[in-house]
């Protein structure tokens, strides 16, 4: 499915937080904290939020692979009751020129 959308995401490294990186999702008012790999191109951000089916709060993770200035791939997962991460979405983004 191809969806045309616009989203502004700012990942910051504020001095006042214990985690190296921080993001606030303006759509859900959810705070994410995380790290960036040694290449500087793959931030991993985690948060907690309600499971879409059970409503129970679960740990969630977004891994954003920045391919180049115009392309990125985001993989979203949630931690299952067994402690394993379960991928529920992979999204490829291309900058409109």
Secondary structure by P-SEA (a helix, b strand, c coil): ccccbbbbbbbbbcccccccbbbbcccccbbbbbcccccccbbbbbbbbbccccccbbbbbbbbbbccccbbbbbbbbbccccbbbbcbbbbbbbcc
